[in-house]
Amino acid sequence: MYLGIDLGTSGVKLLLLDDARTVVATADAAVPQLRPQPTRSEQHPADWWTAVETSVAQLRAQAPAAWAQVRGIGLSGHMHGAVVLDAQGQVLRPAILWNDGRASAECAQLESAVPSSRQITGNLAMPGFTAPKLLWLRTHEPAVFDQIRTVLLPKDWLRLQLTGDAVSDMSDASGTLWLAVQARAWSPAMLQACGLDVSHMPTLAEGSAPTGTLRSDVARRWGLGDSIVVAAGAGDNAASAVGVGARTAGQGFVSLGTSGVVFRVTDAFAPATERAVHAFAHALPQRWHHMSVMLSAASAFGWVTRLTGRGDEAQLSDAVSVLNTTRQAQAPLFLPYLSGERTPHNNAAATGVFMGLRAEHEAADLAYAVMEGVGFGLLDGLNAMRAAGPGKGSDTGRSDAPLALVGGGARSSPWAQLLASALGTPLQRPQGAHAAAALGAARLAAMACGGDEAHWCQPLPADATFMPQPAQQAQLAERYARFVALYPALQSQF
């Protein structure tokens, strides 16, 4: 039995996986998010651990016999967060999260200090990444910065509580801007530009490698045996890729989580920074991936649900499903930049916009506009990846290559169908798509315990397949042309 722990932005999800690759049980607990100022996003690491402990108690109650058989633990988590520790390993301040936009000026500073940064890291310097956050701390919180002895990513802080060891994996480390992504090693030049060195960094390991064992006091408290292996794990998107079986070049997925992602595996490091496409190491050895990221996806639908006074996202999704094509064509356009944007605009100052509101519009029209706007944002990202061209052995440029659809928003069939038509790509929704990252973490745990990659990284069976619909594609194409024109028209106003 293998335990996957996925630290998401809104909560922690735990999953138990047996030797037959069957999910036995899941549990989750919410994590509060702090917004101390506009554009800022933080969490207390102690709240992550509380959520893990709460979820563990749930799993033990649900499946006590299976729980007692856990042999390995894998970790997944939201990327780019900065957890800063002092010499005693104590957290110095709340963690600054991936969707925090305070460090825009530091991005330019970092790229000026290291002109080859894009070639080293495979990425533009963006405010969400970890390195600019540390530059911001050095300037704005020098008393904190001077005490820093270790910098960890969120899931790796959980590992520290589990094992006592500071370790990260290649996929998550790729999102720091301190990793030489092709070499899969820390870059002294990038660290030096932030006033740091390798001694501040965790040890690196491939995602499927063991990184220590569960501390005896935690094992006793959780009712587990001795020598529980803890795998290196992965950043949430690479973990989701493992969860859906995306392990060879060209395989990939679309994620409708808090953020929105298009992900495809490559078997070579292939930077494509011109349009803010990410080139990261995969969680599996000797593989990399291209990825486009938008900062608000399923979270935007949660926002419009609250905005319109609808307490239930499923109910609002159902209301969208009965809108006829005329209502859809007359809906406002929505720019989904509620937390700024990455691919392709790389603009932390961008904001959400409804364009074309009229008195006759109702909650369902706004909800449709949000679904469509997120779809168009994902299409922007996929087009950026297509323009970048395929990496070695990859079919990133193919428009007909099917993609898995994962994340909490994948539960909405109307949204899934809209995405298939907007992207011009068949989408297969795997069974258990909403828990793909936790499943990937559990699969990595199985591999760390000696399991074979080909056996554990099998694709999941699909519970539905969504094909592009020509009539819907034609209507969306006309609206997408207007959507694309909005950002440059409004950019100076953000």
PyMOL commands that set and color helices and strands:
alter all, ss='L'
color gray80, all
select helices_A, chain A and resi 45-62+64-67+104-113+117-121+130-140+142-145+154-163+170-176+188-192+198-200+216-222+236-244+273-275+298-307+313-321+325-330+363-388+408-411+413-423+433-448+453-456+470-493
alter helices_A, ss='H'
color red, helices_A
select strands_A, chain A and resi 2-7+11-17+23-30+42-43+72-77+83-85+95-96+150-152+167-169+179-180+185-186+203-205+210-213+229-231+234-235+252-256+260-266+278-281+288-294+333-335+353-355+403-406+427-430+462-466
alter strands_A, ss='S'
color yellow, strands_A
deselect
rebuild
show_as cartoon
